[in-house]
Amino acid sequence: MDRMALRRTFGRFATGVTIVTCSTDEGVHGMTANSFTSVSLDPALVLISIDNKAKMAARLREAGHYGLNILSQQQMALSNHFAGRPSDQPIDFDWHEDIPLVRGAMAHLACRVKDVFPAGDHCLFVAEVVDHRHEDESTPPLLFYGGAYRQLHEMAA
């Protein structure tokens, strides 16, 4: 199977953009990810999928927690920063206990890892949501589709 063609096919599914954060003895770590899904409301569980080769996979195993920071469309530069195109602007964090949360994100989930499942070239990190908060719904989300950032537009009914 052609991996790049498969990647383009997967890219036809529009997603929101998140920054996954954690803290270890070495400091705060983060990466941009769009592989996030809610799993359950009771108990409150979420899942992220991280490439086994990514440094973040080992850091999440070590930390045992992660923050999910859902970005607004005004935060494209922040997404790029954590996707490997760093900027010189300082990143500020709020904290829920030992879990760093990106200040200014439109929604936050503070999570404790419950299970890690190997899945091909990725690991699935299932976590319990221990805290959450969000901005009002008028803030438009940052979207990713077809390898590019996109904007949400209202549709007429």
C-alpha positions as CSV (number, residue, x, y, z in Angstrom):
1,M,0.0,0.0,0.0
2,D,1.3,3.5,-0.9
3,R,1.8,5.2,2.5
4,M,1.7,8.7,1.1
5,A,-1.5,8.0,-0.7
6,L,-3.0,6.6,2.5
7,R,-1.8,9.7,4.4
8,R,-3.6,11.9,1.8
9,T,-6.7,9.7,2.2
10,F,-6.6,10.1,6.0
11,G,-6.2,13.9,5.5
12,R,-9.7,14.0,4.0
13,F,-11.0,13.9,7.5
14,A,-11.2,17.4,9.0
15,T,-9.9,17.7,12.5
16,G,-9.4,20.2,15.2
17,V,-5.8,21.1,16.3
18,T,-4.5,20.4,19.8
19,I,-1.3,20.8,21.6
20,V,-0.5,17.8,23.9
21,T,1.6,18.9,26.9
22,C,3.3,17.1,29.8
23,S,5.9,17.8,32.4
24,T,8.9,15.6,33.4
25,D,12.0,16.3,35.4
26,E,13.5,17.9,32.3
27,G,10.7,20.5,32.1
28,V,7.5,21.1,30.0
29,H,7.1,19.3,26.7
30,G,4.6,19.8,24.0
31,M,3.6,18.7,20.5
32,T,0.9,19.6,18.0
33,A,-1.5,16.7,17.4
34,N,-4.8,16.2,15.6
35,S,-5.2,12.6,16.7
36,F,-7.5,13.2,19.7
37,T,-10.9,11.7,20.4
38,S,-13.3,11.5,23.3
39,V,-13.9,7.9,24.4
40,S,-16.4,8.0,27.3
41,L,-18.3,10.4,29.4
42,D,-18.6,8.1,32.4
43,P,-15.9,7.7,33.3
44,A,-14.5,10.7,31.4
45,L,-11.9,9.2,29.0
46,V,-10.0,10.6,26.0
47,L,-7.5,9.1,23.7
48,I,-4.5,10.4,21.8
49,S,-2.4,8.6,19.2
50,I,1.4,9.3,19.2
51,D,4.0,8.0,16.8
52,N,6.4,5.6,18.6
53,K,9.4,7.5,17.1
54,A,8.2,10.8,18.6
55,K,10.0,11.9,21.7
56,M,6.6,12.7,23.2
57,A,5.6,9.0,23.4
58,A,8.5,8.3,25.8
59,R,7.8,11.5,27.7
60,L,4.1,10.7,28.2
61,R,5.0,7.2,29.5
62,E,7.4,8.9,32.0
63,A,5.0,11.7,33.0
64,G,1.8,9.6,33.3
65,H,-0.3,12.6,32.4
66,Y,-1.0,15.0,29.6
67,G,-2.8,18.3,28.9
68,L,-4.9,18.6,25.8
69,N,-5.1,22.2,24.6
70,I,-7.6,22.8,21.9
71,L,-6.6,25.8,19.7
72,S,-8.6,28.6,18.2
73,Q,-8.0,29.8,14.6
74,Q,-6.0,32.7,16.0
75,Q,-3.4,30.2,17.3
76,M,-1.9,28.9,14.1
77,A,1.6,30.2,15.1
78,L,1.3,28.3,18.4
79,S,0.4,25.1,16.5
80,N,3.4,25.7,14.2
81,H,5.7,26.2,17.2
82,F,4.9,22.8,18.7
83,A,4.9,21.2,15.3
84,G,8.7,21.9,15.0
85,R,8.7,25.4,13.6
86,P,9.6,27.2,16.8
87,S,9.0,30.9,17.3
88,D,10.9,33.3,19.7
89,Q,7.7,34.2,21.5
90,P,7.5,32.8,25.1
91,I,4.8,30.2,25.8
92,D,3.0,30.7,29.1
93,F,1.4,27.8,30.9
94,D,-1.3,27.4,33.5
95,W,-1.2,24.4,35.7
96,H,-3.6,21.8,37.1
97,E,-1.4,20.1,39.7
98,D,1.5,18.8,37.7
99,I,-0.1,19.1,34.3
100,P,0.9,22.1,32.1
101,L,-1.9,23.7,30.1
102,V,-1.2,26.3,27.3
103,R,-2.5,29.6,28.4
104,G,-5.0,31.1,26.0
105,A,-6.1,27.9,24.4
106,M,-9.9,27.8,23.7
107,A,-10.3,24.6,25.8
108,H,-8.2,22.5,28.1
109,L,-8.4,18.9,29.4
110,A,-6.1,17.8,32.2
111,C,-5.7,14.1,32.0
112,R,-4.1,11.1,33.8
113,V,-2.9,8.2,31.7
114,K,-4.9,5.0,32.4
115,D,-3.7,2.7,29.6
116,V,-1.2,2.6,26.8
117,F,-1.8,0.4,23.8
118,P,0.6,-0.4,21.0
119,A,-1.1,0.1,17.6
120,G,1.2,-0.4,14.6
121,D,3.7,2.5,14.5
122,H,1.8,4.5,17.1
123,C,0.8,4.2,20.8
124,L,-2.7,5.0,22.0
125,F,-2.7,6.9,25.3
126,V,-6.1,6.5,27.0
127,A,-6.5,8.9,29.9
128,E,-9.0,10.0,32.5
129,V,-10.0,13.7,32.4
130,V,-9.4,15.1,35.8
131,D,-10.2,18.7,35.0
132,H,-11.5,20.7,32.0
133,R,-12.5,24.2,31.0
134,H,-13.5,26.0,27.8
135,E,-14.1,29.4,26.3
136,D,-17.6,30.4,24.9
137,E,-18.7,28.8,21.6
138,S,-18.2,32.0,19.6
139,T,-14.4,31.4,19.5
140,P,-13.8,29.6,16.1
141,P,-11.5,26.5,16.3
142,L,-8.3,26.0,14.3
143,L,-9.0,23.2,11.8
144,F,-6.7,20.9,9.7
145,Y,-7.8,19.4,6.4
146,G,-5.9,18.1,3.4
147,G,-2.5,19.0,4.9
148,A,-3.4,22.7,5.6
149,Y,-5.1,24.8,8.2
150,R,-8.7,25.7,7.5
151,Q,-11.4,27.9,9.0
152,L,-14.9,27.0,10.1
153,H,-17.8,28.7,8.2
154,E,-21.4,28.6,9.3
155,M,-23.8,26.8,6.9
156,A,-27.2,28.1,6.1
157,A,-29.9,25.8,7.3
